[in-house]
Amino acid sequence: MAGEIAFVAPLLRAAIATLKAGLPARIAAFNAQTENTVALAAPDVSAYHFGGNDVLSAAGFPQIEVAAPQGSFGAWTIGRTEVDHDPVVNVVVWQEALHGQIPPAYEAALGYVRCVIEALRSPGAFGGQVEIAQDNGVFWRIDVLPDDMTSDGREFRKWRVPALITFRLETVEKFGS
């Protein structure tokens, strides 16, 4: 069909493939370093998700979501046959923490952020000609979210700890004629 572009689905699938192939080795390297006081669990192959997933009822952790929530088009060529495309890709590594386990879960979240960045930093990690932006190309944050309240006094038994890593990418979309 005329006018089709690749858009973001292929780069999300490439990122998932890169993570599946490289994240276990990055986690093993992290766990082998004596200065790290927590051990990260390698995600099961079924724990990687294109877009969102129901992490509130997930069977095991960590769970990894890869999604593109936004992007922008920049400079067009004459005739509008090519355009700079700057999608934003979020990788979220979800953990579960029980009451009292938040400090080690936070430290583990830092480790997952590091390992995801290490796995996706290489050229081609998001597919062919897709690159991480040179300036402000990676942003990360960690939250602690209450999940399972055990009393009216707002004591929580379980927490979800998402580590969000945002990659600002640069690519070119080519429209067919």
Secondary structure, 3 states (H helix, E strand, C coil): CCCCCCCCHHHHHHHHHHHHHHHHHHHHHHHHCCCCCCCCCCCCHHHEEEECCCHHHCCCCCEEEEEEEEEEEEEECCCCCEEEEEEEEEEEEEEEEECCCHHHHHHHHHHHHHHHHHHHCCCCCCCCCCEECCCCCEEEEECCEEEEECCCCCCEEEEEEEEEEEEEEEEEEECCC
